[in-house]
Amino acid sequence: MYGDCSIFKEKIGKYSYTTVKYYENGRARRKRFPNSKEGEKEAKNFVKYVRAQKESGMLVPMSNMSVGQWIIEFMKVYLKPKYRPQTFERTKYTAKKLLPIYALPLDQITADQIQALYNSYADELKPASIYKIHKLLQAAFKKALITRRILRNPMDAVEPPKVTQEEITIFSFTELLRLFRTLRKKEWRYYSTFFHLLLVTGMRIGELIALRFEDIDFEKREIHICRTKVGRTGNEFNEPKTKAGNRYIPILYDKTLDRIRKLRQKGNLTRLTGYLFQTRSGNALNYNNIRRDWVEICEEAGIELKHIHAFRHTFATTALAKGIPVLEVSRILGHSNATTTLNMYGHAMPGYNKRLIEQFQKKKKEKQKPVPAEIKIAK
């Protein structure tokens, strides 16, 4: 025995060999040499070569770790310290989808087995959900390769699922009329200003739930977005995920400013702190309760049930349609870059293709403009 290698005599048919058995990437392999003194010498030299490769990290010793064990260790050591609790919980949910391959040896799983896992979820999950599985495996196997737990990365041969961006939904003018007419009713009046703010500011619902009176500058007519609610229940908050998420939103309409002032005035008391929208005990609203009421409001208004995020989409498309520069819209929405805004809402920019054509046609005409006669004479 030479470390992970062994030399023995082997007979196959009428031929005899000096065989070296060794491990590469956790798999047993054999290399045969002639059954002679020269063959034995070559076999021993090969063993030295294998041991040198192992010491340099080129060969990885057989691992007893399964895919599931590595995923758990990878998430605990590398993801949990840098992820927010809510993000980590979502990643744990994604990791549960890997159960069919958990028991497979980490250093022996193949690209075909991973691809088969994706295919098995084709009718059960959306492409975006399968892509999350792909991203988790991609990161885990990349780290396994760097830490020399595997020699080759099977993800290099795996085809990621194709994800097409879902078409955004917005409210029509008629739907908004019906909606806010319903919100005038006594049982839903509390939500009137809530949904109005979503519509005219482009805020995310988690940002609006977390909004406090001290975040509003009534003189500058600005709303400071500096926190967002975590999860659908509870009373936990985080700072925005990105630097762009921490932003100041303009209060565009006088009517909006008046609505906020009315919220601030509670009887003879002017509230300077606390949430704009809160429960009787002073806590932030619960998203699940809002969602339940939202379903009933849409039903009573006689409009199609859409995600509450449609208010944000409606704001963005309306702003671009009014000619507000895309950089400004991107800033108000809290996107990290304007490309995200363009990819999602660029179709709402009116006459964009027409303006491009006119600009290029103008340049073409300038190039074809005839040279004045006096210039020709001077030449």
Secondary structure as UniProt FT lines:
FT   TURN            3..4
FT   STRAND          5..12
FT   TURN            13..14
FT   STRAND          15..24
FT   TURN            25..26
FT   STRAND          27..34
FT   HELIX           37..56
FT   HELIX           67..74
FT   HELIX           75..79
FT   TURN            80..82
FT   HELIX           85..96
FT   TURN            97..98
FT   HELIX           99..101
FT   TURN            102..103
FT   TURN            106..108
FT   HELIX           111..120
FT   TURN            121..124
FT   HELIX           127..146
FT   TURN            147..148
FT   HELIX           154..157
FT   HELIX           173..182
FT   TURN            183..184
FT   HELIX           186..191
FT   HELIX           192..201
FT   HELIX           205..209
FT   HELIX           213..215
FT   STRAND          216..217
FT   TURN            218..221
FT   STRAND          222..225
FT   STRAND          228..230
FT   STRAND          236..238
FT   HELIX           243..245
FT   STRAND          247..250
FT   HELIX           254..264
FT   STRAND          265..266
FT   TURN            267..268
FT   STRAND          269..270
FT   TURN            280..281
FT   HELIX           287..301
FT   TURN            308..309
FT   HELIX           310..321
FT   TURN            322..323
FT   HELIX           326..333
FT   HELIX           338..345
FT   HELIX           346..348
FT   TURN            350..351
FT   HELIX           352..367
FT   HELIX           373..378
//
